Amino acid sequence: MIYLDNAATTYPKPPSVHSAVASALSRFGANPGRGGHAMSMATAEEVYRTRAAASDFFHAPGPECVVFTMNCTHALNAVLKGLLRPGDHVVVSNLEHNAVMRPLHKLAERGVTYTAAAVVPGDGDATVDAFRRALREETRLVVCTHVSNVWGVRLPIGRIAALAHQYGIPVCVDAAQSAGLFPVFLEEDGIDYVCAAPHKGLYAPMGTGLLLAADGSALDTILEGGTGTNSVSLDQPGELPERLESGTINVPGVAGLRAGLAFVRDKGTERILTHEVGLMRTLHRALARTNGVELFTPEPDGESFAPVVSFRVRGVPSEETASLLASKGIAVRAGLHCAPFAHRAFGTLDSGTVRVCPSAFTTGRDVQGFVEAMRALGRNSHAVHKEKL
Ligand code: PLP
């Protein structure tokens, strides 16, 4: 199989992640922080090591700023629903995933409103201006994706955070597509909340998510329950991360996350980015010369455009293109990619797109295989088109 659906979740995972998960099942099989016995304590230590590694990776003030969640959606819900109150206004970008838009839509029932700032791809100044114009007196939060999961457009998060902070507004960045490729630093970028999907560019197992909060004290809980601490009280503990981590956490996933973080750190995010951008440039150029293919963004440059390419074949539903590719053993994703907002911005809401995204494991041969399959489909789509005429 040629797997090019890495924007959904990366595959394969590094061998070190496999062994970390397998070894966690035997070495860290007790509930962390719930028992005073040796294995419970060893498990708690492993969880702490991962917290510290994530804190280092995202330049958070400390391990206590790292909350393990089920996925990035959970982390985003924890910020949006933990922070926003009736009457509050939120500024988002017009490229947001449903992991942001659906919770906001739900919060609208409680009187939260939002304005979408129109990102100008490749133009940081115009994008920041759009965010500035969207701010209001009652804006309580700015939420923006770092990299669009559909178009690969990269947003200037540091500048957006600086703008919001001029007005005392906190910023939440959806780093689902960027963590592991681009730096996302709480301290240097001045980001208040980072939500990440480690099962993507950090090569962790599915079922892992991260919320990093420089100061989580403003976040109310969206889930209450056992934390293993101060059990006599019915009040949820006040301290992070316990306050936002009720119930048993995904320890094998957390151990796999530590190995994934080490994999990315050892390889280097810049090297991974350069590798992926090189592959996607080749792929983009080949697609641009393929019969019937419509592209919507320039070649990925690793600056304004991340290595994600979305396209469609004129007159062919994107799902059909994807299933023809699947029949040749090539895995890509078709449709709206859970981001109808991002499609509306580019005029592809009716058709969706076929999305291709590599990982550190993708090779030039994989890309070549994809290009040849697309050329064959292009020839066929041309023939079908002519027949129709
Ligand atoms: N945000 C973006 C930009 C995404 O691409 C995704 C997943 O595709 C998410 C959020 C949600 O991530 P998760 O599936 O980990 O909840």
Boltz pocket constraint, residues with backbone or C-beta under 6 A from the ligand:
constraints:
  - pocket:
      binder: B
      contacts: [[A, 7], [A, 8], [A, 70], [A, 71], [A, 72], [A, 73], [A, 74], [A, 97], [A, 99], [A, 145], [A, 147], [A, 148], [A, 149], [A, 174], [A, 176], [A, 177], [A, 196], [A, 197], [A, 208], [A, 209], [A, 337]]
      max_distance: 6.0
